[in-house]
Amino acid sequence: MLSRKWIFAISTVVIEIVALPYLLAFLWLLNKTKQFKGLMDAWFKQVTTEPVGTYFHVLSDSTLLKTFLLLQLIVAAFLLQTLWRPEKKVLNQRNRRLREGVGGPEAAGDGQHGTSRWQSEEELDASTTVWYADDPPKETGLVIGMKYVTVRGRKRMKVWQITRDGHNLIIGATRSGKSRRMVMPTIWSIAKKGESMILSDPKGELYARSHKYLRELGYEVVMLDFRNPKRGNYWNLMDPIRRAIEEEDYARASEAAWDVAHTIVHQKQHSGDPIWANGQESIIAALMLLVATEAPKQEQKHLASVYTILSEMGETIQFADGSEMNPLLEYLKSLPMGHIARTTLATARVSPEKMRASFLGGATVDLRLFADPAIARMTSKQDHDLAGPGKRKTAVFMIIPDEKSTRHVLATLYVSQTYEALVQLANEHHGRLPVRVHYLLDEFGNLPPITDFGTKITVSAGRGILFNLIVQDLGQIKKKYKDEDTTIIGNCQTWIYLLTRDMDTAKKLSEMTGKYTVATQSQSANVQTKDISTGYSSGLTSRPLLMPDEILRFPENQALVLQARQFPAITPLPDLSHWPADQDLELAEDHVVKPLSSDPVDVWLPGQQQEEPEEIVEYGELVKPKKKSIFDDEDEEE
């Protein structure tokens, strides 16, 4: 297939050979008539009545023939320049840039050094889901762009979304506007379709602005406030273990206990021999299974009881004769053979005495979060269904304090437990959830690693569980997930870039935009005593669509979209103030959350006599004697 430059050259040759003699007929007629008057009419009559004769009359004139041949040489020189030196023409064209200093020149050549290019709007429409916001959405997902267009004389808001079953990676540094430009419009879009979402909310602004709107649309709204645990919803981390024990599914109970223990122990990276981390996991998992099976009351089955047992019974006692005894290990050893708590403790139990003491001390440190009375109270009950988002439209907000990193592990544990509950629900519905669930995890790179997340993200999309991971740079994922980082990043089919200050991330994004062919030119001069010579050379080379430094200077209110199997795209992504969602997601006047109960947490300690509450009728209420525990802080002020 001929290229455009060859088509142009051939067309030029044909036109000038055919048409040029008729133009020269002016000179032939002027030489014949010796006057200008009526020359145009005479020329038109001559050409139309005798086209062939006129053509040959011109070429038979020796002077006109020389003129014709001279013009042929000029045209040939022009065509040679066009065919063999296209770079000069290309470099003189207007550069296609995103803004001054960002983006390269026009493409040149025939793709010898790369064929990447930007998607056209029509191609972007075909590779994403276009939603005109004044119509109900047929599909929903992550918002990646928006602009106002005129359709049939009417101004409409055009929104681009990623709605297919897949995972997305959003790269946005602090102050990149990811919440107002992407997350809030996505909440608004998903809510209109009625799919579920589980969100990390570092500032609490997502909940404050959207909970009223979501409730008006019939959503069940759950808020877990890890910054201020005295308000919001309850969440008992041991509830999945307790339920599995009640259903006599001890394998599932053991797996759930080990998952919680692993996440708690590995909230910070461990170096050295893994036996130390494994021993701590063994103790924590065993104590959770002990509380789940042996605590006499349901309200005692929580991690506050686990911490109480560990802190009260974990200290080794030394006798006068020099012998030692650890009450906790002795109690677990006294359990029947085959008891799930006893078998789970095996890793720690068979270790040397000094090593066991280190395990106990490390486990106590790992569980110190549950010594906080507010956290103990918040995690003492369960008031919502972890699988609820897969059954009905639900929005869960996890408010994560950036100033208290020790509480970040709670968000990681909640993601893990809801994922397991949703997988179990999907298995009960032929492998897919009745309602799709979107995880929108802001500050994903600052959360402790989710256990086996590389495996989870590989298989979850087909079940209707979609992850949107928001990080500041790629280094956060590499640091947290080490060997799994390639799997996690590779399973994100769409990347959306807003801003970064990390050069390694910028280099990776530059590589992913691909390379295209551009023209180069150089000039040289050679000055000698009697002569001056100059030279000019040109060629072709490759260039990324965006260089790393241009990635760092990426324009505000735009997004770089990298989809699998597609050319890169640039989309407009304005602030929330340009969306109708700004009015729908207004800050509710009643956004103050109802506080949790201030009742003391009921904990269980093996061997402690359990007091039965006295029924005392006092002003028509049932009064219970106060439990004595380290969590009785009802008068404490935060």
C-alpha positions in Angstrom: 0.0 0.0 0.0 1.4 3.4 -1.1 2.3 5.9 1.6 0.8 9.4 1.5 4.0 11.0 0.3 4.2 8.7 -2.8 0.5 9.4 -3.6 1.2 13.1 -3.4 4.2 12.8 -5.7 2.5 10.7 -8.3 -0.5 13.0 -8.3 1.7 16.1 -8.7 3.5 14.6 -11.7 0.3 13.6 -13.4 -1.4 17.0 -12.9 1.6 19.1 -14.0 2.3 17.0 -17.1 -1.4 17.2 -18.2 -2.2 20.8 -17.0 1.0 22.7 -17.5 0.8 22.8 -21.4 -2.6 24.4 -21.2 -1.3 27.1 -18.9 1.5 27.7 -21.3 -1.1 28.1 -24.1 -1.5 31.7 -22.7 2.0 32.5 -23.9 1.4 30.8 -27.2 -1.8 32.8 -27.9 -0.2 36.1 -26.7 2.7 35.6 -29.1 0.1 34.8 -31.9 -2.4 37.7 -31.3 0.1 40.3 -29.9 -2.7 41.8 -27.6 -4.2 41.1 -24.2 -7.7 42.2 -25.1 -10.0 39.1 -25.4 -7.1 36.8 -24.5 -8.9 35.0 -21.8 -11.9 34.2 -24.0 -9.7 33.1 -26.9 -7.7 30.9 -24.5 -10.8 29.3 -23.1 -12.3 28.7 -26.6 -9.0 27.2 -27.9 -8.6 24.8 -24.9 -12.2 23.6 -25.0 -12.7 23.3 -28.8 -9.2 21.9 -29.6 -7.8 20.4 -26.4 -5.5 17.9 -28.2 -4.3 20.3 -30.9 -3.6 23.0 -28.3 -1.5 20.6 -26.2 0.7 19.7 -29.2 0.9 23.3 -30.6 2.4 24.4 -27.3 5.0 21.6 -27.1 5.9 22.1 -30.8 7.0 25.6 -30.0 10.7 25.5 -29.1 10.6 28.3 -26.6 7.6 27.0 -24.8 9.0 23.5 -24.8 12.2 24.7 -23.1 10.0 26.5 -20.5 8.0 23.3 -20.0 11.1 21.2 -19.5 12.6 23.8 -17.0 9.4 23.7 -15.0 9.7 19.9 -15.0 13.1 20.1 -13.4 11.8 22.4 -10.7 8.9 20.1 -9.9 11.2 17.1 -9.8 13.5 18.8 -7.4 10.6 19.6 -5.1 9.3 16.1 -5.2 12.8 14.7 -4.4 13.0 16.9 -1.4 9.5 15.7 -0.3 10.3 12.0 -0.8 13.8 11.8 0.5 14.0 14.6 3.2 10.6 14.3 5.0 12.1 15.2 8.3 12.5 18.9 7.4 8.8 19.1 6.6 7.9 17.2 9.8 10.0 19.4 12.1 8.5 22.5 10.7 5.0 21.3 11.7 3.3 22.3 14.9 4.3 20.1 17.8 1.6 18.0 19.5 2.2 18.8 23.1 0.1 18.6 26.2 1.5 21.9 27.3 4.8 23.8 26.8 7.6 21.4 27.7 5.5 18.3 27.9 5.2 16.0 24.9 7.3 15.5 21.7 7.2 16.5 18.0 5.1 15.0 15.3 5.8 11.4 14.2 8.0 10.9 11.2 8.9 8.0 9.0 6.9 4.8 8.8 7.3 3.5 12.4 10.9 2.3 11.9 11.7 3.0 15.6 8.3 2.7 17.2 4.6 3.0 16.5 3.1 4.2 19.7 0.7 7.1 19.6 -2.1 8.7 21.6 -5.6 7.3 21.4 -8.2 9.4 19.6 -11.4 10.2 21.4 -13.2 7.7 19.2 -10.8 5.0 20.2 -11.1 6.0 23.9 -14.9 5.7 23.6 -14.5 2.2 22.2 -12.1 1.0 24.8 -14.0 2.3 27.8 -17.6 2.8 28.9 -19.1 6.2 28.0 -21.8 7.4 30.3 -23.8 10.6 29.7 -24.6 11.5 33.3 -28.1 12.7 32.7 -29.1 9.1 31.8 -29.1 6.2 34.3 -25.8 4.2 34.0 -26.1 0.8 32.4 -22.6 -0.1 33.8 -20.4 1.5 36.4 -16.9 1.5 37.6 -13.8 3.7 38.1 -14.2 7.2 36.6 -11.2 8.1 34.5 -12.3 11.3 32.7 -15.1 13.8 32.1 -15.9 16.7 29.8 -18.9 18.6 28.6 -20.0 18.1 25.0 -22.8 19.3 22.8 -25.0 16.5 21.5 -27.8 17.5 19.1 -27.7 21.1 20.4 -27.8 20.0 24.1 -24.9 20.4 26.5 -24.3 17.0 28.2 -21.7 15.7 30.6 -19.6 12.8 29.0 -17.9 10.5 31.5 -15.4 7.8 30.7 -15.4 4.8 33.0 -13.6 1.4 33.4 -16.5 -0.9 34.0 -15.1 -4.4 33.0 -14.2 -7.0 35.6 -10.6 -6.1 36.3 -8.4 -4.3 38.8 -7.0 -0.7 38.5 -3.9 1.0 39.8 -4.1 4.8 40.5 -0.9 6.7 41.0 -1.3 10.0 42.7 1.0 11.8 45.2 -0.2 13.9 48.0 -2.1 16.9 46.8 -2.7 15.4 43.4 -6.5 15.8 43.9 -7.2 12.0 43.6 -10.1 12.2 46.1 -11.9 15.1 44.5 -11.1 14.3 40.9 -11.5 10.6 40.9 -12.7 8.9 44.1 -15.8 11.0 44.9 -17.0 11.0 41.2 -16.5 7.2 41.3 -18.6 6.9 44.5 -21.3 9.0 42.8 -21.3 6.9 39.7 -21.3 3.5 41.5 -24.1 4.7 43.8 -26.3 5.5 40.8 -25.9 1.9 39.6 -26.4 0.3 43.0 -23.2 -1.7 43.3 -21.3 -2.0 46.6 -18.1 -0.4 47.7 -15.5 -0.8 50.5 -13.4 2.3 50.9 -10.4 3.4 53.0 -11.0 7.0 54.0 -7.8 8.6 55.5 -9.4 12.0 56.1 -13.0 10.9 56.8 -14.2 13.3 54.1 -15.6 10.6 51.9 -17.9 9.4 54.6 -18.8 12.9 55.7 -19.8 14.0 52.2 -21.4 10.9 50.8 -23.2 8.9 53.6 -26.4 10.9 53.5 -26.6 10.7 49.7 -26.0 6.9 49.9 -28.6 6.3 52.5 -31.1 8.3 50.4 -30.4 5.8 47.6 -31.2 2.9 49.9 -27.6 1.9 50.8 -26.6 0.2 54.0 -23.8 2.4 55.3 -21.1 1.1 57.7 -18.5 3.3 59.2 -15.5 2.0 61.1 -13.6 4.9 62.7 -10.1 3.7 63.6 -9.2 7.3 64.4 -11.9 7.8 67.0 -13.0 4.2 67.9 -15.6 5.5 70.3 -18.1 6.1 67.5 -19.3 4.3 64.4 -19.9 0.6 64.0 -18.7 -2.5 65.9 -16.4 -5.1 64.3 -15.3 -8.2 66.1 -12.2 -9.7 64.4 -13.0 -13.1 66.0 -16.5 -13.3 64.6 -15.5 -15.4 61.6 -13.7 -17.8 63.9 -16.6 -18.0 66.3 -19.1 -18.7 63.5 -16.9 -21.4 62.1 -16.6 -23.1 65.5 -20.4 -23.0 65.9 -20.8 -24.6 62.5 -18.2 -27.2 63.6 -16.0 -26.2 60.6 -12.7 -26.4 62.5 -10.6 -26.2 59.4 -12.1 -22.8 58.5 -11.8 -21.6 62.1 -8.1 -22.5 62.2 -7.5 -20.9 58.8 -9.3 -17.7 59.9 -7.3 -17.6 63.2 -3.9 -18.1 61.4 -4.8 -15.3 58.9 -5.5 -12.8 61.7 -2.4 -13.9 63.6 -0.2 -13.6 60.5 -1.4 -10.1 59.6 -1.0 -8.9 63.2 2.5 -10.3 63.5 3.6 -9.1 60.0 2.2 -5.5 60.3 5.9 -4.6 60.3 8.5 -6.4 58.3 10.5 -9.1 60.1 14.1 -10.0 59.3 16.2 -12.9 60.4 15.0 -16.4 61.2 11.3 -16.9 60.5 10.9 -19.1 63.6 10.4 -16.0 65.8 7.5 -14.7 63.7 6.0 -18.2 63.4 6.2 -18.7 67.1 4.3 -15.5 67.8 1.7 -16.4 65.2 1.3 -19.8 66.9 0.5 -18.2 70.3 -1.9 -15.6 69.0 -3.8 -18.1 66.8 -4.0 -20.7 69.6 -5.4 -18.1 72.1 -8.0 -16.9 69.6 -9.1 -20.5 69.1 -9.1 -21.0 72.9 -11.3 -18.0 73.5 -13.6 -19.0 70.7 -14.1 -22.5 72.0 -13.9 -22.1 75.8 -15.2 -18.7 76.8 -18.6 -19.3 78.4 -20.3 -16.2 77.0 -20.5 -14.9 73.4 -19.7 -11.3 74.5 -16.4 -12.5 75.9 -15.2 -13.9 72.5 -13.0 -11.1 71.2 -9.3 -10.1 71.0 -9.5 -8.1 74.3 -9.9 -11.5 76.0 -6.9 -12.8 74.1 -4.8 -9.9 75.2 -6.0 -10.2 78.8 -5.1 -13.9 78.9 -1.7 -13.2 77.4 -0.9 -10.4 79.8 -2.2 -12.0 82.9 -1.1 -15.6 82.4 1.9 -15.3 80.0 4.5 -14.4 82.7 6.7 -17.2 83.8 6.7 -17.9 87.5 10.0 -18.9 89.3 9.8 -21.1 92.4 12.1 -21.2 95.4 13.7 -24.4 94.2 14.7 -22.8 90.9 12.1 -24.4 88.8 9.8 -22.4 86.4 6.3 -22.6 85.3 4.3 -20.6 82.7 0.6 -20.6 83.7 -0.6 -20.0 80.1 1.4 -22.8 78.5 0.5 -25.2 81.3 -3.2 -24.4 80.9 -3.0 -25.0 77.1 -1.1 -28.2 77.8 -3.9 -29.3 80.1 -6.5 -29.2 77.3 -7.6 -32.5 75.8 -5.4 -34.1 73.1 -6.7 -32.9 69.7 -8.1 -29.7 71.1 -7.8 -27.2 68.2 -6.1 -24.6 70.5 -3.6 -27.1 71.8 -2.6 -28.4 68.4 -2.3 -24.8 67.0 0.3 -24.0 69.8 2.6 -26.8 68.6 5.2 -24.4 67.0 5.6 -22.5 70.3 5.2 -25.5 72.6 8.0 -27.6 71.2 10.5 -24.7 71.3 13.1 -24.3 74.1 11.9 -22.4 77.2 13.9 -19.2 76.5 12.5 -19.1 73.0 9.0 -19.6 74.2 9.4 -16.6 76.5 10.5 -14.5 73.5 7.4 -15.7 71.6 5.1 -14.7 74.4 6.8 -11.3 74.8 6.6 -10.7 71.0 2.9 -11.7 70.8 2.1 -9.4 73.7 3.7 -6.5 71.9 1.9 -7.4 68.7 -1.5 -7.3 70.5 -0.9 -4.1 72.5 -3.3 -2.3 70.2 -6.1 -4.2 72.0 -5.0 -2.8 75.4 -6.5 0.5 74.2 -10.0 0.5 75.9 -11.6 2.2 72.9 -10.3 -0.3 70.4 -11.2 -3.2 72.8 -14.7 -1.9 73.0 -15.1 -1.3 69.2 -13.8 -4.9 68.5 -15.9 -6.6 71.1 -19.1 -6.9 69.0 -20.2 -7.5 65.5 -23.1 -5.4 64.2 -23.0 -5.9 60.4 -22.6 -8.7 57.9 -19.1 -9.0 56.4 -20.6 -10.6 53.3 -23.3 -7.9 53.2 -21.7 -5.9 50.3 -22.0 -9.0 48.1 -25.7 -9.4 48.9 -27.1 -5.9 48.8 -25.9 -2.4 48.0 -23.6 -1.5 50.8 -20.9 1.1 51.4 -18.3 0.6 54.1 -16.0 3.4 55.1 -12.8 2.7 57.0 -11.5 6.0 58.5 -7.7 5.4 58.9 -5.6 7.8 61.0 -2.4 8.9 59.3 -1.0 10.0 62.6 -1.4 6.5 64.2 0.2 3.9 62.0 -0.3 1.2 64.7 -4.0 1.2 63.8 -3.4 0.7 60.0 -3.4 -3.1 60.6 -7.1 -2.9 61.4 -7.9 -1.8 57.9 -5.7 -4.6 56.4 -7.5 -7.1 58.6 -10.9 -5.8 57.6 -10.1 -6.1 53.9 -8.9 -9.6 54.4 -11.9 -10.7 56.4 -14.5 -9.1 54.0 -12.7 -10.7 51.1 -12.9 -14.2 52.6 -16.6 -13.6 53.4 -17.3 -12.5 49.9 -15.4 -15.4 48.4 -17.5 -17.8 50.5 -20.7 -16.0 49.3 -19.6 -16.2 45.7 -19.0 -20.0 46.0 -22.6 -20.3 47.2 -23.8 -18.5 44.0 -22.0 -20.4 41.3 -18.7 -18.5 41.7 -20.0 -14.9 41.4 -21.4 -12.4 43.8 -25.0 -11.3 43.4 -23.8 -7.7 43.7 -20.4 -6.5 42.5 -18.1 -5.1 45.1 -15.5 -2.3 44.4 -12.6 -1.9 46.8 -11.4 1.7 46.7 -8.2 1.6 48.8 -6.6 5.0 49.2 -3.1 5.0 50.7 -2.9 1.3 49.9 0.9 1.6 50.0 0.8 2.7 53.6 -1.3 -0.2 54.9 0.4 -3.4 56.3 0.5 -6.1 53.6 -2.7 -8.1 53.0 -2.0 -11.8 53.4 -1.6 -13.6 50.1 -2.8 -10.6 48.2 -1.0 -11.7 45.0 -3.2 -14.7 44.9 -6.3 -12.8 45.9 -6.0 -10.2 43.1 -5.3 -12.9 40.6 -8.6 -14.7 41.0 -11.0 -12.2 42.5 -12.2 -10.2 39.4 -14.1 -13.2 38.0 -16.1 -13.4 41.2 -17.1 -9.7 41.0 -14.6 -8.5 43.5 -12.7 -5.5 42.0 -9.7 -3.8 43.6 -8.8 -0.1 42.9 -5.4 0.4 44.5 -4.3 4.0 45.1 -0.6 4.6 45.8 1.8 7.5 45.8 4.4 5.6 43.7 5.3 2.1 42.7 8.0 1.8 45.3 5.3 1.5 48.0 4.0 -1.7 46.6 7.6 -3.1 46.1 8.5 -2.3 49.6 5.4 -3.8 51.2 4.9 -6.9 49.0 8.4 -7.8 47.9 8.1 -11.0 45.8 4.4 -10.4 45.1 4.7 -6.9 43.8 5.1 -8.0 40.1 2.0 -10.2 40.4 0.0 -7.4 42.0 1.1 -4.7 39.5 0.7 -7.1 36.6 -2.9 -7.9 37.4 -3.9 -4.2 37.3 -5.2 -4.0 33.7 -5.6 -0.2 33.8 -3.2 2.3 35.3 -4.3 5.9 35.9 -1.6 8.4 36.6 -2.1 11.8 38.2 1.1 12.9 39.8 4.3 11.6 41.4 7.7 12.8 42.6 9.4 9.4 42.3 11.8 9.2 39.3 11.6 5.3 39.2 7.9 5.5 38.9 8.2 8.2 36.2 10.7 6.0 34.2 8.3 3.0 34.4 5.4 5.1 33.2 7.5 6.6 30.4 8.4 3.1 29.2 4.7 2.1 29.3 3.6 4.9 27.1 5.7 3.3 24.3 8.1 4.8 21.7 7.4 6.4 18.4 9.5 7.5 15.4 10.7 11.1 15.2 13.0 12.9 12.8 16.4 14.3 13.7 18.6 16.8 11.9 22.1 18.2 12.3 24.2 20.8 10.6 28.0 21.2 10.3 30.4 23.8 9.0 34.0 23.5 7.9 36.0 26.8 7.6 39.3 26.7 5.7 41.6 29.4 4.4 40.1 29.6 0.9 36.8 27.8 1.4 33.8 27.4 3.6 31.7 24.2 3.4 28.5 23.4 5.2 26.7 20.1 5.7 23.3 19.0 6.6 22.2 15.5 7.7 18.9 14.0 8.8 17.7 10.7 10.2 15.1 9.0 12.3 15.2 7.9 15.9 12.8 6.8 18.7 11.3 8.8 21.5 8.8 7.9 24.3 5.4 9.6 24.1 6.3 11.2 27.4 9.9 11.4 28.8 10.4 10.7 32.6 10.8 14.5 33.3 7.6 15.2 31.4 5.8 12.6 33.6 6.9 14.6 36.6 5.6 17.8 35.0 2.3 16.3 34.0 -0.5 18.9 33.7 -3.1 19.3 36.4 -6.7 18.3 35.8 -5.7 15.6 33.3 -5.1 11.9 33.7 -2.7 9.5 31.8 -4.6 6.3 31.2 -2.7 3.1 30.3 -5.0 0.2 29.4 -3.9 -3.3 28.5 -3.9 -3.8 24.7 -4.6 -0.2 24.0 -2.6 2.9 23.0 -2.1 5.4 25.9 -4.7 8.1 26.4 -4.9 11.6 28.0 -8.3 12.4 29.6 -9.7 15.5 31.1 -10.3 15.0 34.8 -11.6 18.1 36.5 -12.2 18.9 40.1 -15.4 17.8 41.8 -16.7 21.4 41.7 -17.3 20.9 37.9 -19.5 17.9 38.6 -23.2 17.7 39.5 -21.9 15.3 42.2 -20.6 18.3 44.1 -24.2 19.2 45.0 -25.3 15.6 45.7 -22.3 14.9 47.9 -22.6 17.9 50.0 -21.4 17.9 53.6 -24.4 16.7 55.7 -25.3 18.8 58.7 -26.1 15.6 60.7 -22.8 14.0 59.8 -21.9 13.6 63.5 -21.8 9.9 64.2 -23.6 8.3 67.1 -21.1 7.2 69.8 -20.6 3.6 70.8 -21.8 2.3 74.1 -19.6 3.2 77.1 -20.3 -0.1 78.9 -17.1 -1.9 80.1 -15.8 -4.8 77.9 -16.6 -8.2 79.4 -13.4 -10.3 79.1 -12.7 -13.9 79.9 -9.7 -15.2 81.9 -9.4 -19.0 82.4 -9.8 -20.0 86.0 -11.5 -16.8 87.0 -14.8 -17.3 88.8 -17.6 -15.9 86.6 -20.1 -13.8 88.6 -23.7 -14.0 87.6 -25.3 -10.6 87.4 -27.7 -9.7 90.2 -31.1 -8.6 89.2 -31.7 -5.4 91.1 -34.8 -3.4 90.1 -33.8 0.2 90.2 -35.9 2.8 88.4 -37.2 0.0 86.2 -33.8 -1.1 84.9 -31.7 -4.2 85.3 -28.5 -3.2 87.0 -25.4 -5.5 86.6 -22.5 -5.4 88.9 -19.4 -3.9 87.4 -16.8 -6.3 86.0 -13.3 -5.9 87.2 -11.0 -5.8 84.2 -8.3 -3.6 82.7 -10.8 -2.4 80.2 -13.2 -0.7 82.7 -12.5 2.9 81.6 -16.0 4.2 81.3 -15.0 7.4 83.0 -11.9 7.9 80.9 -11.9 11.0 78.7 -10.2 10.8 75.3 
